[in-house]
């Protein structure tokens, strides 16, 4: 008598449960890694954006022989605003893009986020927009009507990339000495003023919206406490912790002390 039998090709219940358990363990291990890989990929995009802006600055500086700079009340180059928008007092008036909005400020150091109106062709704002905001930031190109109605919307939060205040005042202004504000120190910075171009940060991503699945980093002394894509004055990029940058000096005009912005000796100093 033949006692052999043919086994079914299907899984037993125990085998199926074991397989599901193994898959669950693998997912628990791999999902955080996949999230980290996605963040790393978007961080590369953020770095590309910052360096792209750095290239715009290089073109501007090569043409104008100084870094982006506007005196208070000066109308941005190439912008015909007509009599209706003549500057009043020391207001800096900027049109974001045709059909967009007009900004007026009396804060000289708003260059840090107003730089697009000085560097980029006004007509091409829609084309450049995505490189000026952090990857995954849900922010369409704003219209005039977007502002003035939402109390939580600040104009300075629209642009992600920040321009260091070190580049809009002379190195003497950032000496750290307890000095009276000398308006002559609030001037355009020229390339030959920069002493350590590979050590002085010029631009950085101030949103880090690409940090997938991670808790939003806290701000420490005005800067996000997380590795940040940065572009240095020589055009190279790196991802570094702002908290590791050199200690800042107080801004004689505003009293603020913010690393990367208020580098001791300005463009003649070093951030890293």
C-alpha positions, 0 to 999 in steps of 0.5 A, a space after each residue: 500500500 502506498 502511504 505517500 500523499 501529495 502536498 498542496 502548493 498553498 501556504 499554511 496559516 502559520 506560514 502566512 502569519 510568519 510571512 506577514 510578520 517578516 514583512 511588517 518587521 522589514 517595513 518598520 526597518 525600511 520606511 524610516 530609511 526611505 523617508 530619510 532617503 527622500 529628505 536627502 534627495 530633497 536636500 540636494 534640490 535645496 542645495 541646487 536652489 541655493 547655488 543657483 541663486 549664488 550664480 545669479 549673484 555672481 552674474 549681478 556682481 560681475 555686471 555691477 562690480 558690487 554685491 546686491 545692494 539698494 539704498 533706502 529710497 532707491 528704485 530698483 534698477 530697470 523698474 519704471 514705477 512712474 510718479 505714482 510710486 515715487 519713494 517717500 523719505 527713506 522707504 525702499 520700494 520694490 515691485 515683486 513682479 508685473 501685476 504683483 505687489 509693491 513693498 515699502 520698508 524703512 528697514 535697511 536690512 530687509 535686503 535679506 529677503 528682498 534680494 530677488 527684486 534687485 537680482 532677478 529680471 522682474 519679468 521672469 519672476 514666475 520662471 525663477 520662483 521655484 528656486 527661491 523657495 524650499 522644496 515641498 514648501 506650499 507657496 505659490 507666487 503671491 499676488 497683491 491681494 494675498 497680503 493685508 488680509 491674513 495676519 499670519 502671512 508675513 512678506 519676509 516668509 515668502 522667500 526661503 533663501 536668505 541673503 547675509 546682511 554682512 554683504 550690505 554694510 562695510 566690514 567696519 560696521 561689523 567690527 563689534 566695537 560699540 560705535 555710533 551708526 555711521 551711514 557711510 558704512 551702509 554701502 555696497 560691498 565689492 568682491 575685493 572686500 571679501 577676504 575669506 570667500 570660501 569661509 563666508 556664507 552668502 546665502 542659505 535656505 531658511 525654511 528647510 521644508 523638505 525635512 520629511 517626517 521630521 519635527 520642525 527644527 527650533 530656531 536658535 538665535 534666529 536660525 533653524 537648528 538643523 543642517 542647512 544648505 548654504 552657498 559661500 561667497 566663492 560659489 561653493 555649497 555645503 550643508 552645515 549647522 548654523 549653530 556651529 558658525 562663528 559667534 556673531 556681533 551685535 548689529 549697531 542699528 538694530 541690536 540683533 545678534 544673528 550668526 551668518 548675518 552679523 559675522 564679525 568683520 562682515 565679509 572680511 570675517 569667517 563663518 566656518 
